[in-house]
Amino acid sequence: MEDFTKDELLRDLVTVQDIADTHEFIEDFSWSKGVDPIEIPNTEVPYKVKQLAINYTYMTAAQNASIMNQKGIDGADAYELKRKVYAAKVEALKNEITVPVLLGTGARESSFPTIRILRS
């Protein structure tokens, strides 16, 4: 899995427990799709699955660092705002990941129309 250095605010806050929680989340997500987690390729993890794990980890780290979570204070600090961004990404990815994607067998769909060129 990628290292967690892309988010300047959260990169030093990711803990071993956050990563363990992410591992359990991915396993539960996999089971919810009817896929045994052992079937997910671990040498070449599918891109969207890797992105789901990274975003979930950042979401968890932000939640743990938020004053709203620690003290129950109402209002949005920087960590809570980050949590919301990552939570939205997690939900979007959960909706995009299919069984073939989890298994690494899903063909990438084209996001633009293709035109067949006939040669004479």
LINJO-V503810 format. One record per pair of residues at least 4 apart in sequence whose C-alpha atoms are under 6 Angstrom apart, sorted by sequence separation. I is the first residue (numbers start at 1). J is the second residue. If there is no record, write none. Layout:
i:I j:J
i:I j:J
//
This chain:
i:7 j:11
i:26 j:30
i:31 j:35
i:41 j:45
i:52 j:56
i:67 j:71
i:68 j:72
i:76 j:80
i:83 j:87
i:97 j:101
i:100 j:104
i:30 j:35
i:31 j:36
i:68 j:73
i:100 j:105
i:101 j:106
i:5 j:11
i:100 j:106
i:4 j:11
i:30 j:37
i:27 j:37
i:66 j:79
i:66 j:80
i:62 j:79
i:63 j:83
i:62 j:83
i:59 j:83
i:59 j:86
i:59 j:87
i:55 j:86
i:22 j:57
i:52 j:90
i:18 j:57
i:14 j:61
i:46 j:104
i:40 j:102
i:40 j:103
//
